Amino acid sequence: MKWIPTGGLFVTGGIIGEVLKSNPHYFEGDNSEFMKAYYDKGRVSPILDKVPLFAVTVEDMGLRGARICAMRVRL
C-alpha cells in the first residue's frame, strides 16, 4: 500500500482463472469471501474502498507483457 493504486488493482495468474471457472461466486459481489477478506484490513479499509479490484482471466498475460517489452526494446 506504499503506492495507492486508485486506478485499480489487477489480480492475475492461473489460479484466478481456475477459481473463476470452478466457483465464480467466490469473487463476485461485495459479500463474497474474497471481497470480505480484501476489505477487512483494519485501518487501511477506507483506502481500499477507493481502489477498484479487477480479476484478469486471460491465460496469456505473461506473453502479452513480454510482447510489449520486446516492442519497446526494438523501437
C-alpha distance (Angstrom), angle and dihedral (degrees) to the residues before:
residue distance angle dihedral
M1 . . .
K2 3.79 . .
W3 3.81 88.5 .
I4 3.78 112.0 33.6
P5 3.83 107.7 -136.4
T6 3.81 97.9 -145.6
G7 3.81 89.6 165.2
G8 3.76 90.0 63.0
L9 3.77 144.6 -78.1
F10 3.80 114.9 -107.2
V11 3.81 118.0 -153.0
T12 3.80 110.6 -158.6
G13 3.75 140.0 166.6
G14 3.76 140.9 89.9
I15 3.79 95.0 -75.1
I16 3.81 92.2 60.1
G17 3.80 91.6 55.2
E18 3.78 92.8 47.1
V19 3.80 94.2 48.3
L20 3.80 92.0 47.1
K21 3.81 90.6 51.7
S22 3.79 95.2 48.3
N23 3.83 101.0 33.2
P24 3.82 113.8 8.3
H25 3.81 92.6 169.0
Y26 3.80 89.2 69.5
F27 3.82 88.4 77.1
E28 3.81 103.8 25.4
G29 3.79 121.9 101.0
D30 3.78 133.6 6.7
N31 3.82 90.9 -85.5
S32 3.82 95.3 56.4
E33 3.80 119.5 116.6
F34 3.80 92.6 -111.9
M35 3.80 95.0 49.0
K36 3.80 92.3 46.7
A37 3.81 88.9 53.9
Y38 3.82 90.7 44.4
Y39 3.80 93.7 54.1
D40 3.83 96.3 37.9
K41 3.81 96.2 86.1
G42 3.80 101.7 121.4
R43 3.78 114.8 -131.3
V44 3.83 91.6 5.1
S45 3.83 92.3 60.0
P46 3.85 95.6 91.6
I47 3.81 89.1 55.7
L48 3.80 92.1 50.2
D49 3.81 89.9 54.4
K50 3.82 86.1 69.8
V51 3.82 95.6 48.0
P52 3.82 114.4 83.9
L53 3.79 115.3 -143.7
F54 3.81 122.7 -142.1
A55 3.81 129.2 -172.2
V56 3.81 111.8 -146.2
T57 3.79 109.1 -150.1
V58 3.81 103.3 179.1
E59 3.78 113.4 113.4
D60 3.80 98.5 -146.3
M61 3.80 100.4 58.7
G62 3.81 92.3 125.4
L63 3.79 91.8 53.2
R64 3.78 91.3 48.4
G65 3.79 91.0 52.5
A66 3.81 92.0 46.8
R67 3.80 89.9 51.4
I68 3.81 92.1 53.0
C69 3.82 91.0 49.0
A70 3.79 91.6 48.4
M71 3.80 92.0 50.0
R72 3.82 91.0 50.8
V73 3.82 92.2 50.9
R74 3.80 92.5 46.4
L75 3.79 93.5 53.1
